[in-house]
Amino acid sequence: MIKDSHAHIYLEDFDDDLEEVISEAKAVGVTEIYMPNIDSSTIERMHNVEERFSNCKSMMGLHPCYVKANYKDELSIIESNLKKRKYSAVGEIGIDLYWDKTFAEAQFESFRYQIELSRDHNIGFAIHSRDALDDTIAIVSEMQDGNLKGIFHCFNGSVEQGKKIIDLGFYLGIGGVVTYKNAGVDKVVTQLPISSMVLETDSPYLSPGPKRVKRNVPSRIPLVIDKMEEIMDIDRDEIAKITSLNCEKIFLY
């Protein structure tokens, strides 16, 4: 039993072979795939995948890289969808100051707003944080009242930052980056507990290597487990079991 806590398999990258991608994931033990939304333009595509494949679960949120001038309209659409039906989580939400800082203030506002949405609906949230990990940790810390829960997706911070996240009751999303020779995530992961980790692919991005293919898929998550077994000296079945149970603590249904 393996759960992929973060995969965008509703994107056009999978239009030609999605059924095969899902089948290959099941063949290697991936029982559930959680899909974070991007913005209003991806909602229908994501819902369609969920309707076709019962093991694919939708989140609802506005990705920080898509926070633009119309962000209030986008947030209204996100909120409206959350009222219409149940979602596994709010996501992916957060702050990204790597690509463009034009709407940085709006990103901070949107992040806080969507955390409140997760609180209102009593579900967890998936956090995207790039060049802003201290900022996202600080905001979650400020807003944590004992009821917030979620995942810091694609964790690539320091041991100290990891411990702060764990102390907040949140989980670390570990994916393909842990296999990258010069990323340093492998050295950090060994100093943090598996009890606070979940597995992810971020498909179609961040494919695990040594040979990094162009498109990542959920069936490549065993390569992440292989690396974690090697560096943490924990049996692969135990890694799969613990991280899957952690997903159940975060995601609705």
C-alpha positions in Angstrom: 0.0 0.0 0.0 1.5 3.3 -1.2 -0.2 6.7 -1.4 1.0 9.5 -3.6 0.1 12.6 -1.6 0.7 15.1 -4.5 0.3 14.5 -8.2 -1.1 16.7 -11.1 -2.2 13.8 -13.2 -5.2 15.8 -14.7 -2.8 18.0 -16.7 -2.5 17.7 -20.5 0.7 15.8 -20.1 -1.5 12.7 -19.4 -4.2 13.2 -21.9 -3.0 10.4 -24.2 -2.3 7.6 -21.7 -3.9 8.4 -18.3 -5.5 5.0 -18.0 -2.1 3.3 -18.5 -0.5 5.7 -16.0 -3.1 4.8 -13.4 -2.8 1.0 -14.2 1.0 1.1 -13.8 0.7 2.9 -10.5 -1.7 0.2 -9.2 0.7 -2.5 -10.4 3.5 -1.1 -8.1 1.1 -0.7 -5.1 0.0 2.9 -5.4 -3.5 2.7 -4.0 -4.5 6.3 -3.9 -3.4 9.5 -5.7 -4.2 12.9 -4.3 -4.6 15.7 -6.8 -3.9 19.4 -5.8 -5.7 22.0 -7.9 -4.0 24.9 -9.6 -6.7 27.5 -10.4 -10.2 27.8 -11.9 -9.0 26.6 -15.3 -8.0 23.1 -13.9 -11.0 22.3 -11.8 -13.1 20.6 -14.5 -10.1 18.5 -15.7 -9.4 17.4 -12.2 -13.0 16.5 -11.5 -13.2 14.5 -14.7 -10.2 12.4 -13.6 -11.7 11.8 -10.2 -15.0 10.6 -11.8 -13.1 8.2 -14.0 -10.8 6.8 -11.4 -12.1 6.2 -7.9 -8.5 6.1 -6.4 -7.8 9.7 -7.5 -8.9 12.3 -4.9 -9.3 16.0 -5.6 -8.1 18.9 -3.5 -9.4 22.5 -4.0 -7.2 25.5 -3.9 -5.4 28.3 -5.7 -1.7 27.7 -6.4 0.5 30.7 -5.4 2.1 30.9 -8.8 -1.4 31.6 -10.2 -2.2 34.4 -7.8 -2.6 37.3 -10.3 -4.6 40.5 -10.5 -7.9 38.5 -10.5 -7.0 36.5 -7.3 -10.1 37.6 -5.4 -12.3 36.2 -8.2 -10.2 33.0 -8.1 -10.6 32.7 -4.4 -14.3 33.2 -4.7 -14.5 30.2 -7.1 -12.4 28.1 -4.8 -14.6 28.9 -1.8 -17.8 28.2 -3.9 -16.5 24.8 -4.9 -15.6 23.9 -1.3 -19.2 24.6 -0.4 -20.6 22.4 -3.1 -19.0 19.1 -2.2 -16.3 17.4 -0.1 -12.6 17.6 -1.1 -9.7 15.6 0.4 -7.9 18.9 1.3 -7.4 22.5 0.4 -4.5 22.8 -2.0 -2.2 23.5 -3.2 -1.7 26.8 -1.5 1.2 28.8 -0.2 3.9 31.3 -1.2 6.3 31.2 -4.2 8.8 34.1 -4.3 11.1 32.3 -6.8 9.5 33.1 -10.2 7.7 36.4 -9.7 7.2 38.7 -6.7 4.7 41.0 -8.5 1.8 39.6 -6.5 3.7 38.7 -3.4 1.4 40.6 -1.0 -1.6 38.9 -2.7 0.1 35.5 -2.3 0.4 36.1 1.5 -3.3 37.2 1.7 -4.4 34.2 -0.4 -2.5 31.8 1.7 -4.0 33.1 4.9 -7.5 33.1 3.4 -7.3 29.5 2.2 -6.0 28.3 5.6 -9.1 29.8 7.0 -11.1 27.9 4.4 -9.5 24.7 5.5 -10.4 25.5 9.1 -14.0 26.3 8.1 -14.3 22.9 6.3 -12.3 20.9 8.9 -9.9 19.5 6.3 -6.1 19.7 5.9 -4.1 21.6 3.4 -1.1 21.1 1.1 1.5 23.9 1.2 3.7 25.0 -1.8 6.7 27.0 -0.5 9.5 28.1 -2.7 12.0 30.7 -1.5 9.5 31.3 1.3 9.7 28.4 3.7 10.3 30.6 6.8 7.4 32.7 5.7 5.0 29.8 5.4 6.2 28.2 8.6 5.6 31.6 10.4 2.1 32.0 9.1 1.1 28.4 10.0 2.6 28.9 13.4 0.7 32.1 13.9 -2.6 30.6 12.8 -2.2 27.2 14.4 -4.9 26.8 17.1 -4.5 23.0 17.5 -7.0 22.3 14.6 -4.8 22.9 11.5 -3.2 20.0 9.8 -1.4 19.5 6.5 1.7 18.8 4.4 4.6 21.0 3.5 4.8 19.6 -0.1 8.2 19.1 -1.7 10.1 19.7 1.6 13.7 20.8 0.9 14.5 22.8 4.0 17.0 22.4 6.8 16.8 20.1 9.8 15.8 23.0 12.0 13.0 24.0 9.6 11.8 20.4 9.4 11.6 20.2 13.2 9.6 23.4 13.3 7.1 22.0 10.8 6.8 18.7 12.8 6.3 20.7 16.0 3.4 22.4 14.4 1.8 19.0 13.8 2.4 19.1 10.1 4.0 16.5 7.7 6.9 16.7 5.3 6.2 15.8 1.7 9.1 13.7 0.4 9.5 13.0 -3.4 12.0 12.8 -6.2 14.3 15.6 -4.9 15.5 13.2 -2.2 17.2 11.2 -4.9 19.1 14.2 -6.4 22.8 13.9 -5.7 23.4 17.6 -5.0 20.1 18.7 -3.5 21.0 17.8 0.1 17.5 16.6 1.0 18.8 13.1 1.7 21.1 14.4 4.4 18.3 16.3 6.1 15.8 13.5 5.9 18.0 11.1 7.8 17.8 13.5 10.8 14.0 13.6 10.9 11.4 11.0 11.8 9.6 8.9 9.2 6.6 9.3 11.5 6.2 12.8 10.1 6.6 12.1 6.4 4.4 11.4 3.5 5.4 10.3 -0.1 4.7 12.3 -3.2 5.7 12.5 -6.9 4.4 16.0 -7.9 3.8 14.3 -11.3 4.5 15.3 -14.0 7.4 17.2 -12.3 10.4 16.3 -10.2 11.0 12.8 -11.5 13.3 10.7 -9.3 16.6 9.6 -10.7 19.5 8.6 -11.2 18.1 8.9 -14.8 15.6 11.7 -14.5 13.0 11.2 -17.2 11.0 14.2 -18.7 7.6 13.2 -17.2 7.2 12.0 -13.7 4.4 9.5 -13.0 3.0 8.0 -9.7 4.5 4.6 -10.6 7.9 6.0 -10.0 7.3 6.5 -6.3 9.0 3.2 -5.4 12.2 4.9 -6.5 11.7 7.4 -3.7 11.1 4.6 -1.3 14.3 2.8 -2.5 16.3 5.9 -1.6 14.6 6.4 1.8 15.2 2.7 2.6 18.9 3.2 1.8 19.5 6.4 3.7 17.2 5.8 6.7 17.8 2.1 7.2 14.1 1.4 7.4 12.4 -1.5 5.6 10.6 -0.3 2.5 7.3 -1.9 3.6 7.5 0.0 6.8 8.1 3.2 4.9 5.1 2.6 2.7 2.9 1.7 5.7 3.8 4.6 7.9 3.6 7.3 5.2 0.3 5.9 3.9 -1.2 6.0 7.4 0.0 9.6 7.7 -1.9 10.5 4.6 -5.0 9.1 6.2 -4.5 11.5 9.1 -4.4 14.5 6.7 -6.8 13.8 3.8 -10.6 13.5 4.0 -12.1 10.3 2.5 
